[in-house]
């Protein structure tokens, strides 16, 4: 499982620094699937905003669905 700090690094690299996924994967040593999941979560709009805890819970549920 990835930490909150790594999620922040991925988001900053992609959304603020406009770095491609391939570069993020190389520099942070994470899989492309992980980067894509973090980016997908950021695109999900939930009314009233989303806290990082809710996002991580969704990611865990998403991961368990893939593993099944």
C-alpha positions in Angstrom: 0.0 0.0 0.0 1.2 3.5 -0.7 1.4 6.3 1.7 -0.3 9.7 1.7 3.1 11.4 1.0 3.6 9.4 -2.1 0.1 10.1 -3.3 0.9 13.8 -2.9 4.1 13.5 -4.8 2.3 11.7 -7.7 -0.4 14.4 -7.8 2.0 17.3 -7.8 4.2 15.7 -10.5 1.2 15.1 -12.7 -1.1 18.0 -12.2 1.2 20.8 -11.1 4.5 20.0 -12.9 2.7 18.4 -15.9 5.2 15.5 -15.9 4.2 12.4 -18.0 3.3 9.1 -16.3 6.4 7.4 -17.6 8.6 10.0 -15.9 6.7 9.8 -12.6 7.1 6.0 -12.7 10.9 6.2 -13.1 11.5 8.9 -10.6 9.3 7.7 -7.8 9.8 3.9 -8.4 6.1 3.0 -8.5 4.2 1.1 -11.1 2.2 2.7 -13.9 -0.9 1.1 -12.5 -0.4 2.9 -9.2 0.1 6.3 -10.9 -3.0 5.8 -13.0 -5.1 4.9 -9.9 -4.0 8.0 -8.0 -4.7 10.2 -11.1 -8.1 8.5 -11.6 -9.0 9.1 -7.9 -8.2 12.8 -8.3 -10.6 13.0 -11.2 -13.5 11.5 -9.3 -15.9 14.2 -8.2 -17.8 13.7 -5.0 -20.3 16.4 -3.9 -19.0 18.2 -0.8 -15.4 17.4 -1.5 -13.2 14.4 -0.8 -10.9 13.9 2.1 -7.7 11.8 1.7 -9.2 9.2 4.0 -12.1 8.6 1.7 -9.8 8.4 -1.3 -7.6 5.8 0.4 -10.7 3.8 1.4 -11.8 3.9 -2.2 -8.4 2.8 -3.4 -8.3 -0.1 -1.1 -11.7 -1.2 -2.3 -10.6 -0.8 -5.9 -7.4 -2.8 -5.2 -9.3 -5.6 -3.6 -11.6 -5.8 -6.6 -8.7 -6.2 -9.0 -7.1 -8.9 -6.8 -10.3 -11.0 -6.8 
